[in-house]
Amino acid sequence: MSKLVIIGGGASGLAAAIAAACTIQAKQRADKHLEVVLCEAADRVGKSILATGNGRCNFSNSNPDPCYYWNGEFVGRVFEALESTSSLCQSECVDHMAAAPFGHVAVADNVPLRFFDSLNLAWREEAQGKLYPLANKSSVVLDVLRARIQTLGICELCEQRVVSIRRNDDGYTLSLSSGETMDAAVVVLACGGRGIEQIKLPAGCATKLGKPVLGPLRVSETSLVKSLDNVRVRSAARLLDESGNLTSTEIGEVLFRPYGVSGIAIFNLSRLIAYKDQVIELDFIPALKDEDALEFVMRRATQCQALGYGVSAETILRGLVLPPVARAIVKAAHISSHLPFQQRDGEALAKTLKHFVLHVQGIGDERQCQVMRGGLDVASFNVQTLEANKLPGLFACGEALDVDGPCGGFNLHWAWASGLLAGSQAALKACDLS
């Protein structure tokens, strides 16, 4: 029996396996001589899905615009190819065209959402287009995927890591961590950025060195951030380049850590870090323009005096930010608490409220990074099929390819979309070969 082997049982691998099995079923309903095998290094498939979205699984976004992605042009063409692939769009995997209940998101032009609609997943939309399962638990997303895996008779080969892939006359030979080998007519690489680095690939697979992104940042102002460990603030976070030019702005929650800053806003900015003289500025009063900040501070000073508090930088900040944040701002502004508050102190306080400067040194904790940038060079793959240009029968999807997006469901949307395309096209290839 010929095998179509998918390496990696995460999000993209599960989508690829289901799409492959559905395509084979549609092409060979009376002929079962092509087996789909899902090879996973962990003790069961889909474990990485359970941790996404803080256990709630932000599984997609209602506006997965390719401009948000690294290698966005490639991503956009993959999305277009997926929408125009008639064999997949007519498959029983994604033929349910009704709008998702409770979702307020039209699924007709979105293959990954049609896919989940066909699996009976109910979802809802939250801020910034984030889509979550209605049950609010990541386990339900995995449940519908695993249920479909089982009904399609897909073989799950767990606790088996693929060590190397080499070409043979009939396809590929996979060497496993157990010492065994397995032949496959067609292979789909869906093992993620870290996983792809651990496999000896055949010649013709160009890879780029991976680096963790979408994580916390380390800064040089440790004396400031240590005193704020585990404190959360809502602010605008701006990333400046080495020349002081604005690179990007994120508004959201920032979490201070002993080594630097974390939180979704920081995670998104981390994708743009070049590790050279870059600066993060936190703006604690983003609703105000720079030119209005001093008036705002002095008006609060006047109010403090009227209330009988006495005017100091910390009393001015009382009621605006948490006390430890106020102390850090005063320290960063170099304002003395022992001298009378003066106009120049107001100017320094206003400037620091708008521009709380932190000098970036790099990623703070690589273990918290959500994706690994790098992996397989997208230029080496056919954008219409995700098949390797120089290695017929070898496909790739998900984080195995050099693609990543910001927080908000973009990375999982890419996993489903690329997995569905690679899986269906790999199955068509396998059917032609068998």
C-alpha positions in Angstrom: 0.0 0.0 0.0 1.4 3.4 -1.0 1.6 6.1 1.7 1.1 9.8 1.9 3.0 10.9 5.0 2.5 14.1 6.8 5.3 15.0 9.2 3.9 17.0 12.1 0.6 16.6 13.9 0.1 20.3 14.8 -2.5 22.6 13.2 -1.2 22.6 9.6 -0.5 18.9 9.8 -4.0 18.0 10.9 -5.6 20.2 8.2 -3.3 18.7 5.6 -4.2 15.2 6.7 -7.9 15.8 6.6 -7.7 17.5 3.2 -5.6 14.7 1.8 -7.9 12.0 3.0 -11.0 13.8 1.7 -9.3 14.3 -1.7 -8.3 10.7 -1.9 -11.8 9.6 -0.9 -13.3 11.8 -3.7 -10.8 10.5 -6.3 -10.7 6.8 -5.3 -13.9 6.0 -3.5 -13.7 2.3 -4.5 -9.9 2.0 -4.2 -8.2 2.2 -0.8 -4.6 1.5 -1.7 -3.3 4.9 -0.7 -2.9 5.4 3.0 -2.6 8.8 4.8 -0.1 8.6 7.7 0.2 11.5 10.3 3.7 11.3 11.9 4.0 13.2 15.2 7.0 13.3 17.6 4.8 14.0 20.7 2.6 11.4 22.4 -0.5 12.6 20.6 -1.4 15.0 17.8 -2.6 18.5 18.3 -1.1 19.3 21.7 0.3 22.6 20.5 -3.3 23.8 19.7 -4.4 23.4 23.3 -2.0 26.1 24.5 -3.0 28.7 21.9 -5.0 31.9 22.9 -4.3 31.2 26.6 -6.2 28.0 26.3 -9.1 29.5 24.4 -7.6 29.1 20.9 -7.8 32.2 18.8 -8.1 29.9 15.8 -8.5 32.5 13.0 -9.2 36.2 12.2 -12.1 37.6 10.2 -9.6 39.8 8.2 -6.5 37.6 7.4 -5.0 40.2 5.1 -1.7 39.0 3.6 -0.1 42.4 4.4 0.1 41.4 8.0 2.4 38.4 7.3 6.1 38.0 6.8 6.5 37.1 3.1 3.1 38.5 2.6 3.1 38.4 -1.2 3.7 34.6 -1.0 0.9 34.2 1.6 -1.5 36.2 -0.6 -0.9 34.0 -3.6 -1.4 30.9 -1.5 -4.7 32.2 -0.3 -5.7 32.9 -3.8 -4.6 29.4 -4.9 -6.6 27.8 -2.1 -9.8 29.7 -3.1 -9.4 28.8 -6.8 -8.6 25.1 -6.2 -11.8 23.5 -7.4 -10.9 20.0 -6.3 -10.5 21.2 -2.7 -13.5 23.6 -2.7 -15.7 20.8 -4.0 -14.5 18.4 -1.4 -16.8 17.2 1.4 -14.3 18.9 3.8 -15.4 22.4 2.9 -18.6 22.2 1.0 -20.8 23.6 3.7 -21.5 27.2 2.6 -23.8 28.5 5.4 -22.7 31.4 7.6 -21.2 30.3 10.9 -23.7 30.4 13.7 -23.0 33.1 16.3 -20.0 34.2 14.2 -21.2 37.2 12.2 -18.5 36.2 9.7 -19.4 35.2 6.1 -17.6 32.0 5.3 -18.3 31.8 1.5 -15.0 33.4 0.5 -12.9 31.9 3.3 -11.9 28.2 2.9 -10.5 27.7 6.4 -13.7 28.9 7.9 -15.8 26.8 5.5 -13.6 23.9 6.6 -14.4 24.4 10.3 -18.0 25.1 9.6 -18.2 21.7 7.9 -16.7 20.2 11.1 -19.6 21.7 13.1 -17.4 24.1 15.0 -19.3 27.1 16.4 -17.4 30.3 17.0 -17.7 34.0 17.8 -15.8 37.2 16.9 -14.1 39.4 19.4 -12.2 42.7 19.1 -9.8 43.1 16.1 -11.5 40.3 14.2 -10.3 37.6 16.6 -12.3 34.3 16.2 -12.7 32.0 19.2 -14.7 28.8 19.6 -18.1 29.5 21.1 -17.2 27.0 23.9 -14.2 29.3 24.8 -11.9 26.3 25.1 -9.1 25.2 22.7 -9.9 21.6 23.3 -13.1 21.8 21.3 -11.1 22.9 18.2 -8.9 19.8 18.6 -12.0 17.6 19.3 -13.6 18.4 15.9 -10.3 17.8 14.1 -9.5 14.5 15.8 -13.0 13.3 15.3 -12.6 13.9 11.5 -9.2 12.3 11.5 -10.7 9.1 13.0 -13.7 8.9 10.7 -11.4 9.2 7.7 -9.2 6.4 8.9 -6.0 8.4 9.0 -3.2 6.6 10.7 -1.7 8.5 13.7 1.9 7.5 14.3 2.9 9.2 17.5 6.1 9.3 19.5 8.0 8.9 16.2 10.3 11.7 15.1 11.5 11.8 11.5 15.3 12.1 11.5 16.0 12.3 7.8 14.3 12.2 4.4 16.0 10.9 1.3 14.8 10.4 -2.2 14.3 6.9 -3.7 13.1 5.6 -7.0 9.4 5.6 -5.9 9.3 8.7 -3.8 11.0 9.2 -0.4 12.4 7.1 2.5 11.9 8.5 6.0 14.3 7.4 8.8 12.5 7.5 12.2 13.9 8.0 15.7 13.0 4.4 16.5 15.6 3.3 14.0 12.9 2.1 11.5 12.4 3.4 8.0 9.2 4.2 6.1 8.7 4.7 2.4 6.3 7.3 1.1 5.1 8.2 -2.4 4.5 11.8 -1.3 5.5 13.7 1.9 4.1 16.9 3.5 6.4 18.8 5.8 4.2 20.3 8.6 6.6 20.1 11.5 7.1 23.8 12.4 10.1 26.0 12.4 12.0 24.2 15.2 11.1 20.8 13.9 12.3 21.4 10.4 15.8 22.2 11.7 16.0 18.8 13.3 15.4 16.9 10.0 18.1 16.1 7.5 16.4 17.1 4.3 17.2 16.1 0.8 19.3 18.3 -1.4 17.2 21.0 -3.0 15.4 22.1 0.1 16.7 25.6 0.8 16.3 26.7 4.4 16.8 30.0 6.3 18.2 30.0 9.8 15.3 30.3 12.3 14.9 32.9 15.0 12.2 33.1 17.6 9.7 36.0 17.2 6.3 37.0 18.6 7.7 37.1 22.2 8.8 39.4 25.0 11.7 41.8 24.7 14.8 42.4 26.8 15.7 46.0 27.5 18.8 47.7 29.0 16.8 49.6 31.7 16.7 46.7 34.1 16.6 48.9 37.2 13.4 50.4 36.0 11.6 47.3 34.9 12.6 45.0 37.8 10.6 47.2 40.2 7.6 46.8 37.9 7.7 43.0 37.5 4.3 41.5 36.8 2.6 45.0 36.5 0.3 45.4 33.6 -0.5 48.7 31.9 -2.5 49.7 28.8 -0.6 52.0 26.6 0.6 52.7 23.1 3.9 51.0 22.4 6.0 52.5 19.6 9.1 50.9 18.0 11.7 53.3 16.7 14.7 52.4 14.5 18.3 53.2 15.1 17.8 56.7 13.6 14.8 57.4 15.8 12.2 57.0 13.0 8.9 55.3 13.9 8.7 51.7 12.7 5.4 50.6 14.1 2.8 51.3 16.9 0.7 48.9 18.9 -1.9 49.8 21.4 -2.8 47.3 24.0 -1.6 45.6 27.2 2.0 45.7 28.2 3.3 43.4 30.9 6.6 44.3 32.7 9.1 41.6 33.4 12.4 41.6 35.3 14.3 41.6 32.0 12.0 43.9 30.0 8.5 44.0 28.6 5.9 41.4 27.4 2.2 41.4 26.4 0.5 41.2 23.0 1.5 44.7 21.9 5.2 43.9 22.6 4.9 40.4 21.0 3.7 42.0 17.7 6.5 44.6 17.8 9.0 41.8 18.4 8.4 40.6 14.8 10.1 43.9 13.6 13.1 43.8 15.8 16.4 44.0 13.9 18.6 43.8 17.1 20.4 47.0 16.5 19.9 50.2 18.5 16.1 50.0 18.5 13.9 51.7 21.1 10.5 51.0 22.5 8.6 54.0 23.7 5.6 53.5 26.0 2.9 56.2 25.8 0.8 56.2 29.0 -1.6 58.9 27.7 -2.0 58.0 24.0 -5.3 60.0 23.6 -3.3 63.2 24.1 -1.0 64.8 21.5 2.5 65.7 22.6 1.8 69.4 22.6 -1.2 68.9 25.0 0.7 66.8 27.5 2.2 69.6 29.5 -1.1 71.4 29.9 -2.6 68.1 31.1 0.1 67.6 33.7 -0.1 71.2 35.0 -3.9 71.0 35.3 -3.5 67.9 37.4 -0.9 69.8 39.5 -3.4 72.6 40.1 -6.0 70.0 41.1 -3.6 68.4 43.6 -3.0 71.8 45.2 -6.8 72.5 45.4 -7.3 69.1 47.1 -4.6 69.9 49.6 -2.3 67.1 48.6 0.8 69.2 48.0 2.2 69.2 44.5 4.8 66.5 43.6 5.3 64.3 40.6 3.9 61.3 42.4 0.7 63.1 43.6 0.1 64.4 40.0 0.3 60.8 38.8 -2.0 59.5 41.6 -5.2 58.2 40.0 -3.6 58.1 36.5 -1.3 55.1 36.8 -0.5 52.5 39.5 1.9 53.7 42.3 4.9 51.5 41.1 4.4 52.8 37.6 4.3 56.4 38.9 7.6 55.8 40.8 9.2 54.4 37.6 8.0 57.4 35.5 9.4 59.9 38.1 12.7 58.1 38.1 12.9 58.0 34.3 12.1 61.7 34.2 14.9 62.5 36.7 12.6 64.5 38.9 13.7 64.9 42.6 11.0 64.2 45.2 12.9 66.3 47.7 12.7 69.7 45.8 9.6 71.8 45.1 7.8 70.9 41.9 8.6 73.4 39.1 7.6 74.1 35.5 10.7 72.2 34.2 9.5 69.2 36.3 6.2 69.4 34.6 7.8 69.4 31.2 10.0 66.4 32.1 6.9 64.5 33.5 4.8 65.3 30.4 7.6 64.1 28.1 8.1 60.9 30.0 4.4 60.1 30.1 4.4 60.2 26.3 7.9 58.8 25.8 8.9 56.2 28.4 12.0 55.0 26.7 13.4 51.4 26.8 16.4 50.4 24.7 15.8 46.9 23.2 18.5 44.3 23.5 16.7 41.4 21.9 14.2 38.7 22.7 13.7 38.4 26.5 12.6 34.8 26.8 12.7 32.6 23.8 10.6 29.9 25.5 7.6 32.3 25.3 7.9 33.0 21.6 4.9 31.8 19.7 6.6 31.3 16.3 10.0 30.6 14.8 10.8 32.8 11.8 12.8 31.0 9.2 12.6 27.4 7.9 12.0 26.5 4.3 12.6 29.3 1.8 9.2 30.2 0.2 11.0 30.9 -3.1 11.7 27.1 -3.3 8.0 26.2 -3.4 5.3 26.4 -6.0 2.8 28.9 -4.8 -0.1 27.1 -6.5 0.5 23.8 -4.8 3.1 24.2 -2.1 5.2 21.5 -3.8 9.0 21.9 -3.7 10.2 23.2 -7.1 13.2 20.8 -7.3 11.7 17.9 -5.3 8.6 16.4 -6.9 6.3 14.9 -4.3 7.6 17.0 -1.4 5.2 19.6 0.0 5.3 22.0 2.9 2.8 24.0 5.0 2.4 26.0 8.2 5.4 27.2 10.1 7.7 24.8 8.3 7.7 27.6 5.6 9.3 31.0 6.3 5.9 32.7 7.1 4.7 34.3 10.4 2.0 36.7 11.4 1.1 38.9 14.4 -1.1 37.8 17.3 -4.8 37.7 16.6 -5.4 34.3 14.9 -3.2 35.0 11.9 -0.7 32.2 12.4 -3.3 29.6 12.9 -5.3 30.9 9.9 -2.1 30.4 7.8 -1.7 26.9 9.3 -5.2 25.8 8.3 -5.0 27.5 4.8 -1.6 26.2 3.8 -2.3 22.8 5.3 -5.5 22.5 3.3 -3.8 23.5 0.1 -0.7 21.3 0.6 -2.7 18.3 1.8 -5.2 18.4 -1.1 -2.4 18.9 -3.7 -0.2 16.2 -2.2 -3.2 13.8 -2.4 -3.7 14.6 -6.1 -0.1 14.0 -6.7 -0.2 10.7 -4.9 -3.3 9.6 -6.8 -1.6 10.3 -10.1 1.5 8.3 -9.0 -0.5 5.3 -7.7 
